[in-house]
Amino acid sequence: MKLKVGYQELIQEAMTEIETLPMEKAQELLADPNVVFVDIRDIRELEREGMIPNALHAPRGMLEFWVDPDSPYYKPVFGEGKRLVLYCASAWRSALATQTLQRMGVPNICHLEGGFTAWKKAQLPAVNKASKPHPG
């Protein structure tokens, strides 16, 4: 099957429209109370790899619903006017998600250069995501 637009083209297009936050700058923003790091990876990735300290987990599949005040799933943290720094494992999903939220009208949004994989490789702070106890 030949696609009209492949994932690489989607990512390249997104990258021309969004802000990519360099790792060094992101590290400086860790303690800023007006910045929210948003981890959009699957919960299993967080449990396996850890996450940026104090990051909000917002699964990629729910992101648009959590951001929209008209959605029954709206999360107020997205309407507080803070700078949002989205990240995933390698900055592919976060590029697409940042582009989508920007199109929705979310201000002051960017994504993390290289994603969490690059963050860990640079030996920047990471914390474990606690697993929920399994029933039974």
TORPA-4810 file (N, C-alpha, C, O; in nm, 3 decimals):
<nodes>
NODE_1_0.085_-0.118_0.000_0.000_0.000_0.000_0.089_0.124_0.000_0.183_0.135_0.079_M
NODE_2_0.059_0.215_-0.088_0.133_0.341_-0.097_0.050_0.451_-0.031_-0.062_0.479_-0.075_K
NODE_3_0.105_0.512_0.073_0.035_0.621_0.142_0.057_0.752_0.068_0.158_0.771_0.000_L
NODE_4_-0.038_0.842_0.082_-0.024_0.976_0.024_0.080_1.056_0.101_0.158_1.130_0.042_K
NODE_5_0.080_1.040_0.233_0.174_1.109_0.320_0.220_1.010_0.427_0.138_0.954_0.499_V
NODE_6_0.349_0.990_0.437_0.404_0.898_0.536_0.434_0.970_0.667_0.427_1.092_0.676_G
NODE_7_0.467_0.891_0.769_0.492_0.948_0.901_0.610_1.045_0.902_0.607_1.145_0.973_Y
NODE_8_0.713_1.015_0.824_0.830_1.103_0.823_0.795_1.241_0.767_0.841_1.343_0.817_Q
NODE_9_0.713_1.242_0.663_0.670_1.370_0.606_0.583_1.447_0.704_0.593_1.569_0.714_E
NODE_10_0.496_1.376_0.777_0.413_1.441_0.878_0.500_1.506_0.986_0.476_1.619_1.027_L
NODE_11_0.600_1.433_1.030_0.690_1.485_1.135_0.769_1.604_1.083_0.782_1.705_1.153_I
NODE_12_0.823_1.593_0.961_0.900_1.704_0.904_0.814_1.830_0.891_0.859_1.940_0.921_Q
NODE_13_0.690_1.812_0.847_0.599_1.925_0.834_0.571_1.989_0.971_0.573_2.111_0.985_E
NODE_14_0.546_1.904_1.070_0.521_1.955_1.205_0.640_2.034_1.256_0.623_2.141_1.316_A
NODE_15_0.759_1.983_1.233_0.880_2.048_1.284_0.899_2.189_1.227_0.962_2.273_1.291_M
NODE_16_0.845_2.215_1.109_0.858_2.350_1.051_0.758_2.447_1.113_0.773_2.569_1.098_T
NODE_17_0.657_2.395_1.183_0.550_2.479_1.236_0.555_2.499_1.388_0.482_2.582_1.442_E
NODE_18_0.639_2.423_1.455_0.639_2.424_1.602_0.775_2.466_1.657_0.874_2.474_1.584_I
NODE_19_0.777_2.493_1.787_0.902_2.525_1.856_0.959_2.397_1.916_0.889_2.322_1.984_E
NODE_20_1.087_2.374_1.891_1.159_2.263_1.953_1.250_2.321_2.060_1.338_2.402_2.031_T
NODE_21_1.228_2.278_2.183_1.305_2.330_2.296_1.435_2.252_2.312_1.432_2.131_2.333_L
NODE_22_1.550_2.321_2.302_1.678_2.252_2.321_1.689_2.194_2.463_1.635_2.249_2.559_P
NODE_23_1.759_2.084_2.472_1.775_2.013_2.599_1.826_2.104_2.711_1.775_2.098_2.823_M
NODE_24_1.925_2.187_2.682_1.983_2.274_2.786_1.879_2.372_2.840_1.870_2.394_2.960_E
NODE_25_1.800_2.428_2.750_1.696_2.523_2.791_1.588_2.451_2.871_1.537_2.505_2.970_K
NODE_26_1.554_2.331_2.829_1.452_2.252_2.900_1.498_2.226_3.044_1.419_2.236_3.137_A
NODE_27_1.623_2.192_3.060_1.676_2.165_3.194_1.664_2.289_3.282_1.634_2.277_3.401_Q
NODE_28_1.687_2.407_3.225_1.675_2.532_3.300_1.531_2.557_3.346_1.509_2.623_3.447_E
NODE_29_1.435_2.506_3.270_1.293_2.529_3.301_1.234_2.430_3.400_1.119_2.445_3.441_L
NODE_30_1.311_2.329_3.438_1.259_2.224_3.527_1.196_2.279_3.655_1.092_2.230_3.699_L
NODE_31_1.258_2.379_3.715_1.210_2.432_3.843_1.114_2.551_3.826_1.068_2.607_3.925_A
NODE_32_1.085_2.588_3.703_0.999_2.704_3.677_0.853_2.667_3.705_0.800_2.577_3.640_D
NODE_33_0.787_2.735_3.799_0.648_2.701_3.833_0.549_2.736_3.722_0.433_2.695_3.727_P
NODE_34_0.594_2.810_3.622_0.507_2.847_3.510_0.526_2.756_3.389_0.480_2.788_3.279_N
NODE_35_0.594_2.644_3.410_0.619_2.548_3.302_0.568_2.411_3.346_0.591_2.368_3.459_V
NODE_36_0.499_2.343_3.254_0.453_2.207_3.280_0.511_2.116_3.172_0.483_2.133_3.054_V
NODE_37_0.591_2.019_3.215_0.638_1.916_3.124_0.527_1.813_3.111_0.473_1.767_3.212_F
NODE_38_0.493_1.777_2.988_0.381_1.686_2.962_0.434_1.563_2.889_0.478_1.571_2.775_V
NODE_39_0.429_1.450_2.958_0.475_1.322_2.903_0.358_1.256_2.832_0.259_1.220_2.895_D
NODE_40_0.369_1.240_2.700_0.256_1.185_2.624_0.276_1.037_2.590_0.200_0.982_2.511_I
NODE_41_0.376_0.975_2.648_0.401_0.833_2.619_0.296_0.744_2.684_0.220_0.786_2.771_R
NODE_42_0.294_0.620_2.640_0.207_0.519_2.698_0.252_0.491_2.842_0.370_0.498_2.873_D
NODE_43_0.157_0.459_2.927_0.186_0.435_3.069_0.294_0.327_3.087_0.375_0.336_3.178_I
NODE_44_0.294_0.228_3.001_0.396_0.121_3.012_0.536_0.174_2.987_0.633_0.126_3.046_R
NODE_45_0.548_0.274_2.899_0.679_0.337_2.875_0.726_0.411_2.999_0.844_0.405_3.035_E
NODE_46_0.636_0.481_3.065_0.672_0.555_3.186_0.716_0.459_3.296_0.816_0.483_3.364_L
NODE_47_0.642_0.351_3.312_0.676_0.254_3.416_0.809_0.186_3.388_0.884_0.154_3.480_E
NODE_48_0.839_0.163_3.261_0.963_0.095_3.222_1.084_0.189_3.223_1.191_0.151_3.268_R
NODE_49_1.067_0.313_3.173_1.180_0.404_3.151_1.193_0.516_3.253_1.300_0.576_3.266_E
NODE_50_1.084_0.545_3.326_1.085_0.661_3.414_1.034_0.783_3.340_0.986_0.774_3.227_G
NODE_51_1.045_0.899_3.405_0.994_1.023_3.346_1.066_1.143_3.403_1.140_1.131_3.501_M
NODE_52_1.046_1.258_3.343_1.104_1.383_3.393_1.035_1.418_3.525_0.913_1.408_3.535_I
NODE_53_1.111_1.459_3.627_1.050_1.491_3.757_0.936_1.593_3.744_0.948_1.693_3.673_P
NODE_54_0.828_1.566_3.813_0.708_1.651_3.819_0.634_1.665_3.687_0.546_1.751_3.674_N
NODE_55_0.667_1.582_3.589_0.595_1.588_3.461_0.453_1.536_3.480_0.426_1.451_3.564_A
NODE_56_0.363_1.590_3.400_0.224_1.545_3.396_0.213_1.438_3.290_0.257_1.458_3.177_L
NODE_57_0.154_1.324_3.325_0.131_1.221_3.224_-0.003_1.248_3.157_-0.107_1.247_3.222_H
NODE_58_0.001_1.271_3.026_-0.119_1.292_2.946_-0.107_1.202_2.824_-0.042_1.239_2.726_A
NODE_59_-0.168_1.084_2.828_-0.150_0.989_2.718_-0.187_1.051_2.583_-0.286_1.124_2.572_P
NODE_60_-0.108_1.023_2.483_-0.127_1.080_2.350_-0.271_1.063_2.300_-0.325_1.154_2.237_R
NODE_61_-0.331_0.951_2.329_-0.467_0.925_2.282_-0.574_1.011_2.346_-0.685_1.020_2.294_G
NODE_62_-0.543_1.075_2.459_-0.641_1.157_2.530_-0.610_1.306_2.524_-0.690_1.388_2.569_M
NODE_63_-0.496_1.341_2.470_-0.445_1.478_2.479_-0.542_1.584_2.431_-0.568_1.681_2.502_L
NODE_64_-0.596_1.568_2.312_-0.688_1.669_2.258_-0.812_1.684_2.345_-0.867_1.794_2.358_E
NODE_65_-0.857_1.574_2.404_-0.975_1.576_2.490_-0.946_1.644_2.624_-1.031_1.714_2.678_F
NODE_66_-0.826_1.624_2.677_-0.787_1.684_2.804_-0.764_1.834_2.790_-0.779_1.907_2.887_W
NODE_67_-0.727_1.880_2.670_-0.694_2.019_2.646_-0.818_2.105_2.618_-0.819_2.224_2.651_V
NODE_68_-0.919_2.048_2.559_-1.036_2.123_2.514_-1.135_2.148_2.628_-1.190_2.052_2.683_D
NODE_69_-1.157_2.275_2.666_-1.251_2.305_2.775_-1.394_2.257_2.749_-1.471_2.242_2.843_P
NODE_70_-1.429_2.234_2.623_-1.563_2.184_2.590_-1.575_2.033_2.601_-1.684_1.978_2.588_D
NODE_71_-1.464_1.966_2.625_-1.463_1.820_2.635_-1.502_1.775_2.776_-1.464_1.840_2.874_S
NODE_72_-1.576_1.667_2.788_-1.607_1.614_2.921_-1.481_1.562_2.994_-1.486_1.535_3.114_P
NODE_73_-1.371_1.548_2.922_-1.246_1.497_2.981_-1.145_1.608_3.011_-1.031_1.579_3.047_Y
NODE_74_-1.186_1.732_2.997_-1.098_1.848_3.015_-1.023_1.844_3.149_-1.082_1.813_3.253_Y
NODE_75_-0.894_1.876_3.144_-0.810_1.887_3.264_-0.770_2.034_3.279_-0.703_2.088_3.191_K
NODE_76_-0.808_2.098_3.388_-0.781_2.242_3.408_-0.635_2.283_3.396_-0.607_2.398_3.363_P
NODE_77_-0.542_2.193_3.423_-0.400_2.228_3.414_-0.365_2.283_3.275_-0.272_2.362_3.261_V
NODE_78_-0.440_2.241_3.174_-0.411_2.286_3.038_-0.466_2.426_3.010_-0.434_2.485_2.907_F
NODE_79_-0.547_2.478_3.099_-0.604_2.611_3.080_-0.545_2.716_3.172_-0.599_2.826_3.181_G
NODE_80_-0.437_2.684_3.242_-0.379_2.775_3.340_-0.282_2.876_3.280_-0.229_2.961_3.352_E
NODE_81_-0.258_2.868_3.150_-0.169_2.964_3.084_-0.022_2.937_3.103_0.061_3.021_3.069_G
NODE_82_0.012_2.821_3.156_0.153_2.788_3.174_0.214_2.741_3.043_0.143_2.695_2.953_K
NODE_83_0.346_2.753_3.033_0.416_2.702_2.915_0.412_2.550_2.920_0.445_2.490_3.022_R
NODE_84_0.373_2.488_2.811_0.365_2.343_2.802_0.482_2.290_2.719_0.505_2.336_2.608_L
NODE_85_0.555_2.194_2.776_0.665_2.129_2.706_0.628_1.982_2.691_0.637_1.905_2.786_V
NODE_86_0.587_1.944_2.571_0.548_1.807_2.545_0.671_1.722_2.516_0.767_1.770_2.456_L
NODE_87_0.667_1.596_2.557_0.774_1.505_2.517_0.723_1.362_2.510_0.626_1.324_2.575_Y
NODE_88_0.794_1.285_2.426_0.768_1.141_2.412_0.904_1.073_2.418_0.996_1.125_2.481_C
NODE_89_0.920_0.959_2.354_1.048_0.890_2.359_1.153_0.955_2.270_1.266_0.977_2.312_A
NODE_90_1.114_0.987_2.145_1.215_1.036_2.051_1.175_1.162_1.977_1.237_1.196_1.875_S
NODE_91_1.074_1.233_2.025_1.029_1.362_1.970_0.950_1.350_1.841_0.932_1.449_1.770_A
NODE_92_0.902_1.231_1.808_0.815_1.215_1.691_0.670_1.241_1.729_0.604_1.328_1.672_W
NODE_93_0.621_1.166_1.826_0.482_1.184_1.871_0.462_1.324_1.928_0.358_1.386_1.907_R
NODE_94_0.562_1.374_2.000_0.547_1.507_2.060_0.545_1.616_1.954_0.478_1.717_1.972_S
NODE_95_0.616_1.597_1.843_0.611_1.695_1.734_0.470_1.701_1.677_0.415_1.810_1.657_A
NODE_96_0.412_1.585_1.650_0.276_1.580_1.595_0.174_1.633_1.694_0.081_1.705_1.657_L
NODE_97_0.190_1.597_1.821_0.096_1.642_1.924_0.106_1.794_1.944_0.004_1.861_1.959_A
NODE_98_0.227_1.846_1.944_0.246_1.991_1.959_0.181_2.065_1.843_0.115_2.167_1.863_T
NODE_99_0.200_2.014_1.724_0.138_2.075_1.606_-0.015_2.075_1.619_-0.080_2.176_1.590_Q
NODE_100_-0.071_1.963_1.662_-0.217_1.953_1.676_-0.270_2.050_1.780_-0.368_2.121_1.756_T
NODE_101_-0.205_2.055_1.898_-0.253_2.144_2.003_-0.236_2.290_1.962_-0.319_2.375_1.997_L
NODE_102_-0.131_2.319_1.890_-0.110_2.455_1.839_-0.223_2.491_1.743_-0.275_2.603_1.748_Q
NODE_103_-0.262_2.398_1.657_-0.374_2.420_1.563_-0.505_2.441_1.639_-0.592_2.515_1.593_R
NODE_104_-0.518_2.376_1.755_-0.639_2.391_1.837_-0.643_2.528_1.905_-0.748_2.570_1.953_M
NODE_105_-0.528_2.597_1.908_-0.524_2.728_1.971_-0.454_2.733_2.105_-0.461_2.834_2.175_G
NODE_106_-0.387_2.625_2.141_-0.314_2.623_2.269_-0.191_2.715_2.255_-0.108_2.693_2.167_V
NODE_107_-0.180_2.817_2.341_-0.065_2.908_2.334_0.054_2.854_2.411_0.040_2.764_2.494_P
NODE_108_0.171_2.910_2.384_0.290_2.886_2.467_0.323_2.737_2.480_0.341_2.685_2.590_N
NODE_109_0.330_2.669_2.365_0.355_2.525_2.363_0.476_2.494_2.278_0.502_2.559_2.177_I
NODE_110_0.551_2.393_2.319_0.668_2.348_2.244_0.689_2.200_2.276_0.614_2.141_2.353_C
NODE_111_0.792_2.142_2.214_0.825_2.004_2.249_0.975_1.991_2.270_1.053_2.076_2.226_H
NODE_112_1.012_1.885_2.338_1.150_1.862_2.382_1.234_1.799_2.271_1.200_1.694_2.217_L
NODE_113_1.343_1.864_2.240_1.437_1.813_2.142_1.487_1.674_2.181_1.538_1.655_2.292_E
NODE_114_1.472_1.578_2.093_1.525_1.444_2.118_1.443_1.356_2.209_1.469_1.236_2.219_G
NODE_115_1.343_1.412_2.275_1.256_1.333_2.362_1.325_1.279_2.486_1.437_1.318_2.519_G
NODE_116_1.255_1.189_2.554_1.304_1.136_2.681_1.429_1.050_2.662_1.512_1.040_2.752_F
NODE_117_1.443_0.987_2.546_1.562_0.907_2.519_1.687_0.996_2.524_1.787_0.959_2.586_T
NODE_118_1.681_1.111_2.460_1.795_1.205_2.462_1.815_1.263_2.602_1.928_1.285_2.645_A
NODE_119_1.705_1.287_2.674_1.710_1.339_2.811_1.789_1.242_2.900_1.879_1.283_2.974_W
NODE_120_1.755_1.114_2.891_1.825_1.013_2.972_1.971_0.998_2.929_2.060_0.983_3.012_K
NODE_121_1.994_1.002_2.798_2.130_0.989_2.747_2.218_1.103_2.797_2.337_1.084_2.821_K
NODE_122_2.159_1.221_2.814_2.231_1.337_2.867_2.243_1.331_3.020_2.299_1.421_3.082_A
NODE_123_2.191_1.224_3.079_2.195_1.201_3.224_2.129_1.313_3.302_2.177_1.355_3.408_Q
NODE_124_2.017_1.361_3.248_1.938_1.463_3.317_1.843_1.395_3.414_1.820_1.274_3.403_L
NODE_125_1.787_1.469_3.510_1.706_1.407_3.616_1.586_1.328_3.562_1.515_1.372_3.473_P
NODE_126_1.568_1.211_3.620_1.453_1.126_3.587_1.406_1.058_3.715_1.485_1.031_3.805_A
NODE_127_1.279_1.031_3.720_1.220_0.962_3.835_1.141_0.842_3.786_1.100_0.836_3.670_V
NODE_128_1.121_0.746_3.875_1.041_0.630_3.841_0.893_0.663_3.849_0.851_0.740_3.935_N
NODE_129_0.817_0.606_3.761_0.671_0.616_3.765_0.623_0.494_3.842_0.650_0.380_3.804_K
NODE_130_0.553_0.519_3.950_0.505_0.408_4.033_0.398_0.330_3.957_0.307_0.389_3.898_A
NODE_131_0.409_0.199_3.960_0.307_0.114_3.901_0.188_0.107_3.993_0.201_0.105_4.115_S
NODE_132_0.070_0.102_3.932_-0.050_0.082_4.013_-0.056_-0.065_4.051_-0.022_-0.152_3.970_K
NODE_133_-0.098_-0.094_4.173_-0.106_-0.236_4.212_-0.210_-0.309_4.126_-0.317_-0.256_4.096_P
NODE_134_-0.175_-0.430_4.087_-0.267_-0.510_4.008_-0.365_-0.579_4.100_-0.325_-0.632_4.204_H
NODE_135_-0.495_-0.580_4.064_-0.596_-0.644_4.150_-0.570_-0.795_4.160_-0.526_-0.859_4.064_P
NODE_136_-0.598_-0.847_4.276_-0.589_-0.992_4.294_-0.458_-1.027_4.345_-0.430_-1.145_4.367_G
</nodes>
